[in-house]
Amino acid sequence: MLPPLAQPPTGTPPLMEDEKHKFRNAFVSVWLQWLVALWTAVRGPANTAPPVNSAAAGTLGQLAFDQNFLYVNVGVNKWKRIPLNNF
């Protein structure tokens, strides 16, 4: 004898695609705020003057930002940047 067909789950319906994106974006935003707060507590406040190039003077862990990028120093005088996009 075949087992009965599975019944659909009851309760909260699955998130729609737009709701998933909103949740993900909110989660990432909160996560980044938490990360910057933690980093500030450990390393001191971010330097608001961004580096002029990827080999500009800086120390490991230093942060900087401008309107378009978050800059992270990943080694002595070695910078990486992350674009800041609207969502």
ABEGO torsion letter per residue (X at the ends): XBBBBBBBBBEBBBBBAAAAAAAAAAAAAAAAAAAAAAAAAAAEBBBABBBABAABBEBBGBBBBBAABBBBBAEBGBBBBBBBBBX
